[in-house]
């Protein structure tokens, strides 16, 4: 995933453009390609019950994810 500061683009999930870096997690082009990593993480946790099914709803490309399987007590 690319991490860059895109001044003219907003996160496609929260629609905000703040100081946080935006990433391009899939093949979507234009303004739909940019998201905050935290927004994407929350969206994935909310939308997908199985981590193996995680993909972009627009371009259908599976996200390249680094999964943390640590358990917290």
LOSEMAR-727874 format. One record per residue (C-alpha): residue number from 1; x, y, z. Coordinates in steps of 0.02 Angstrom, whole numbers, padded with zeros to 5 digits. Layout:
<sites>
@i: NUM, c1: X, c2: Y, c3: Z
...
</sites>
This chain:
<sites>
@i: 1, c1: 00000, c2: 00000, c3: 00000
@i: 2, c1: 00063, c2: 00172, c3: -00043
@i: 3, c1: 00069, c2: 00302, c3: 00095
@i: 4, c1: 00073, c2: 00480, c3: 00036
@i: 5, c1: 00005, c2: 00649, c3: 00079
@i: 6, c1: -00126, c2: 00692, c3: -00051
@i: 7, c1: -00180, c2: 00871, c3: -00022
@i: 8, c1: -00321, c2: 00875, c3: -00149
@i: 9, c1: -00404, c2: 00711, c3: -00098
@i: 10, c1: -00519, c2: 00658, c3: 00041
@i: 11, c1: -00536, c2: 00490, c3: 00126
@i: 12, c1: -00673, c2: 00393, c3: 00037
@i: 13, c1: -00737, c2: 00326, c3: 00204
@i: 14, c1: -00741, c2: 00478, c3: 00319
@i: 15, c1: -00734, c2: 00610, c3: 00179
@i: 16, c1: -00606, c2: 00713, c3: 00275
@i: 17, c1: -00439, c2: 00781, c3: 00222
@i: 18, c1: -00333, c2: 00810, c3: 00375
@i: 19, c1: -00149, c2: 00796, c3: 00418
@i: 20, c1: -00157, c2: 00605, c3: 00421
@i: 21, c1: -00078, c2: 00517, c3: 00273
@i: 22, c1: -00193, c2: 00434, c3: 00148
@i: 23, c1: -00157, c2: 00262, c3: 00075
@i: 24, c1: -00207, c2: 00177, c3: -00089
@i: 25, c1: -00253, c2: 00000, c3: -00035
@i: 26, c1: -00324, c2: -00060, c3: -00202
@i: 27, c1: -00329, c2: -00024, c3: -00390
@i: 28, c1: -00464, c2: 00111, c3: -00379
@i: 29, c1: -00413, c2: 00271, c3: -00468
@i: 30, c1: -00452, c2: 00452, c3: -00434
@i: 31, c1: -00528, c2: 00511, c3: -00271
@i: 32, c1: -00601, c2: 00338, c3: -00233
@i: 33, c1: -00427, c2: 00266, c3: -00213
@i: 34, c1: -00379, c2: 00360, c3: -00054
@i: 35, c1: -00419, c2: 00313, c3: 00126
@i: 36, c1: -00349, c2: 00339, c3: 00300
@i: 37, c1: -00273, c2: 00178, c3: 00364
@i: 38, c1: -00373, c2: 00190, c3: 00526
@i: 39, c1: -00536, c2: 00218, c3: 00431
@i: 40, c1: -00500, c2: 00067, c3: 00321
@i: 41, c1: -00459, c2: -00041, c3: 00472
@i: 42, c1: -00622, c2: 00005, c3: 00559
@i: 43, c1: -00723, c2: -00020, c3: 00400
@i: 44, c1: -00647, c2: -00194, c3: 00375
@i: 45, c1: -00685, c2: -00244, c3: 00555
@i: 46, c1: -00865, c2: -00184, c3: 00535
@i: 47, c1: -00901, c2: -00252, c3: 00361
@i: 48, c1: -00811, c2: -00421, c3: 00349
@i: 49, c1: -00840, c2: -00561, c3: 00475
@i: 50, c1: -00705, c2: -00667, c3: 00390
@i: 51, c1: -00534, c2: -00591, c3: 00357
@i: 52, c1: -00514, c2: -00702, c3: 00203
@i: 53, c1: -00658, c2: -00610, c3: 00116
@i: 54, c1: -00585, c2: -00435, c3: 00131
@i: 55, c1: -00582, c2: -00345, c3: -00036
@i: 56, c1: -00626, c2: -00178, c3: -00112
@i: 57, c1: -00812, c2: -00165, c3: -00147
@i: 58, c1: -00779, c2: -00057, c3: -00300
@i: 59, c1: -00636, c2: -00141, c3: -00395
@i: 60, c1: -00649, c2: -00310, c3: -00306
@i: 61, c1: -00461, c2: -00320, c3: -00277
@i: 62, c1: -00414, c2: -00409, c3: -00116
@i: 63, c1: -00328, c2: -00293, c3: 00006
@i: 64, c1: -00149, c2: -00335, c3: 00051
@i: 65, c1: -00164, c2: -00342, c3: 00239
@i: 66, c1: -00047, c2: -00371, c3: 00382
@i: 67, c1: -00153, c2: -00462, c3: 00510
@i: 68, c1: -00113, c2: -00451, c3: 00695
@i: 69, c1: -00176, c2: -00607, c3: 00783
@i: 70, c1: -00120, c2: -00562, c3: 00958
@i: 71, c1: -00251, c2: -00578, c3: 01091
@i: 72, c1: -00270, c2: -00453, c3: 01230
@i: 73, c1: -00335, c2: -00494, c3: 01402
</sites>
